[in-house]
């Protein structure tokens, strides 16, 4: 099973109290890229993943452990793409 990187990025960003724009500025990315990575429509390159982990002040290993925990059922939250769609319908 592959790690749920989009979920881990979203969870860590929320835990740090950052907006997508703030994380993008810290991570040498655009807000749109952060959104795409969190929703899972695109995957970050390894270089981008390292920058985003740095912007989140977390090791890449810790991010991957959160992503793995999500897939093992330890973290029981909806996937970011489902969450975004629900927010869009509610707006």
Helices and strands as residue ranges (DSSP letters): H 5-15, H 20-27, H 31-39, H 46-56, H 60-71, H 80-90
